[in-house]
């Protein structure tokens, strides 16, 4: 496999994972790293062709939004989360400077009209994950078609779940009315099967990192994703990557480094800086608990369920986001991941002004240090590289602690 899947890892600006000079489709499909290295280009082609065929483009910002419902309505679900620092100044003309960079980056694309997916969107689905997003969606909704999902807040509460199921039924009805389509049980089941397959393939790739000496780096694993769900070529490339990693396991090619479990906020495309710092400093991110990692992948939907909407609601209700109270499922997931991936330390990443994760970090610190007996580091930052050197120093100190502990 190419550098993207093991061995020497070039800097991000040079890595084959990040593009390369050739962009023909034949060249892009040659290897998984060539394909996912052109992820935005691939997704843009897919969205443009889908739009030409009359399929609605639906932008989402949260793993709580069921892609299955959008796909069953004939739509194309696109992750809208912004990872660019360049769009933040435009957003700060209307949003507070001390707001989460992910929210500001996303809104900056809206203000500038510079995100082609957003510009071709027939619908934006917001959600009440946090107050910052909720109020930002109010502003975005002044100019774009918007539907806001009301998320549950209580982790284990029958009334809360019942309201969530009702909310998804309303969303289903809205999609049917908006796009003049019936979401039949058959169409929903087909969409569920597609997403189950995607989750299974991505889980298998992630599980390759459980090896004593994993076959690739965390940054290489993170590149194998798309902002659009359900692209057939993605699945072929996932399968090709899995087979290549199996061959690497036989040959004994491996990657070394201090094993790190990364938890906290998602690493959206373009905002992978902290992961790069960890691995440039001698770490190996063997597991990512966040929404760009295993969190949305651990549960599938039972296609044999008598009530598929009930099964759909249960899957998404169980996502252990910090919006939930008390969010004990996140602790349970971390326990499972520590057992399976055997990290030597845990790093928690929080974006500036992400209050729910910031407050929850104290609980995670106690879990890691007192129950797991592992060193813990909390990094709070934004999209600016201005604190990269300071973060690197803290990471070096963390790794020195790991080495001292033997």
HUFENMO-V76562 format. One record per run of one state. SS is the DSSP state (helix for helix, strand for strand, loop for the rest). FROM is the first residue (numbers start at 1). LEN is the number of residues. Records with the same first field share a line. If there is no record, write none. Layout:
BEGIN
SS = FROM-LEN, FROM-LEN
END
This chain:
BEGIN
loop = 1-2, 6-10, 19-6, 29-3, 38-1, 53-4, 61-6, 73-3, 80-8, 92-9, 113-3, 120-3, 128-3, 141-5, 150-4, 155-3, 180-5, 211-7, 224-4, 229-3, 252-6, 265-8, 281-2, 289-19, 318-7, 326-2, 342-3, 352-3, 373-2, 382-3, 405-2
helix = 3-3, 16-3, 25-4, 32-6, 39-14, 67-6, 88-4, 101-12, 116-4, 131-10, 158-22, 185-26, 218-6, 232-20, 273-8, 308-10, 328-14, 355-18, 385-20
strand = 57-4, 76-4, 123-5, 146-4, 154-1, 228-1, 258-7, 283-6, 325-1, 345-7, 375-7
END
